[in-house]
Amino acid sequence: MTGAAWTERHQVALYLGSIAVGAAAGLLVPGVAGPAESLTMPVLALLLYATFLAVPVARIGRALADRRFLVTVLAVNFLAVPVVALALSAPLVGRPALLLGVLVVLLAPCIDYVVVFTGLAGGAADRLVAVTPVLMLVQLLVVPAVLALAVGPGVLGRLDVGPFVTAFGVLIVLPLAAAWLTQAARERNVRAATTLLDGGAVAMVPLMMATLAVVVASQITRVVSRPATVLLAVPVFVLFGVVMVAVGMLAGRIARLDVGGRRALVLTGVTRNSLVVLPVTLGLPGDLAVVPGVVVTQTLVELVVLVILVRLVPRLIPGRQGERRFTAGHAPGDDAAGMTG
């Protein structure tokens, strides 16, 4: 068995181990948090580059034409998610800062590593990449509106939306453009491009391990600094993941999406925009200082949930016999039924 095959077979255990290593490093050597935080964006950008190498960029324009998938993704993220988030966070109404931390992260759909986990679960990563700009723009409108209703309009002036735009450029536009150039170079028989495409498949699991370890190491101290408060949000985040798996599966069936589309729908419903939301909350004053810790808590809970879903989603939404894995040169979802329009 090759090293790549071994890491793929044992990826869930490796990911959980990476989370544990990151937590141990952050707790035992607090000084590692700063360097780890500065590495988060570059490592995540590399992970997304490797992911986009496995998604033929030429397919993305065609994927955006799948209007049924787009409408269903928007409905799950901006109709179902607010209802679920508000219902689950109702017991926190008497704690405004805790409520803000829970809602600001749960209301924002992920625009970055959800693509990676979708690919690993055999979902339609190309279609999810295609709808990412729409998800980003709509959440900039919907999240402030729901927060104003739930927490009060006064809190909006304390939040900076700049990190959303920066993250979209660094984590989506640049890696996607680099992947397109690499794929175009391979079509011209450039040897280095072929090497990069082959290496992208081998690097997927190690890059995901590095991302998980770096993210956890950089943020774990924020969680343990206020354990009595942030741990109150843990049941909400766990229940959110469970409920959204069910909602995504139901919505996919109602919309009659194919296997790849339904898997992607479950992952986008579960995965939140924590790495982008966190910088938005870091400048909040004393009465809201707990909010970043709540956001980080959601990140840690979500990472464990996603590692489990990588294996669970293909079982809940089985594909056809002999379905191929997410590897370079093969877009996830190719073996499912064709895209619906």
NORPE-V672730 format. One line per field, one symbol per residue. phi: phi as a letter, one per 40 degrees, with the letter a starting at -180 (. if undefined). Layout:
# NORPE-V672730
phi: ???
This chain:
# NORPE-V672730
phi: .cdccccccbccccccccccccccccccbdccdcdccccdccccccccccccccbddccccccccccccdcccccccbbcddcccccccdccdcbdcccccccccccbccbbcdcccccccgcccccccccddcccccccccdcccccccbhccccccbbcddccccccccbccccccccccccccccgccccccccccdcccdcdccdcccccccccbccccccbcccccccddccccdcccccccccccccccfccdccccccccccccbcccccdcccccccdcbccddccccdcdccccccccccdccdcccbcccdgdcccbdgbccgcccccccb
